[in-house]
Amino acid sequence: MKALKIILAVLVVAILVFWLGWLRAPSAESVCDNLMSIAQEELGSELYESPEECADDYQRGLTQSIFSYVEEMKCYKNAETLADVEVCDAL
């Protein structure tokens, strides 16, 4: 019985680590902050009128799987140049 509790605890911890570390997308706001700073640096202008308008564009779509959404948002969050953003657009 004690071994079962240990196995169950390890499984719960593994699921938690998986969810927080791999399957959790960055917030739309943090993605937008990154994209807007890249645009300001490289273009000298803003991509969006407001952060809210940007965040609306980066919410998960109904037909998009959670896996592809997380991958795409992490790509945008880690982009450093507009060329990197174009790579993310292709995902």
C-alpha positions, 0 to 999 in steps of 0.5 A: 500500500505504501508503494502505491502511494509513492507511485501515485505521488510521483505520477502526480508530480510528473503530470504537474511538471509536464503541465507547467514546464512543457504544456503551458503557453506563455500569456498573450500579454507577454507574447505581445510585449515581446512582439511590440518591442521587436517592432519598435526596435526594428521598424520604429513603430508599433504593430498594434494600437493597444496591447489588448488588440494584440492579445486578442490576436494571440488567443487560442483558436477553437480549431487549434490544438493545445500542443500547436498553440503552446509551440507557436506562443513559445516561438513568439515569446522567444523571438528576437528579430522580425525574421524569427517572428516570420518563422513562428508565423509559418508554424 
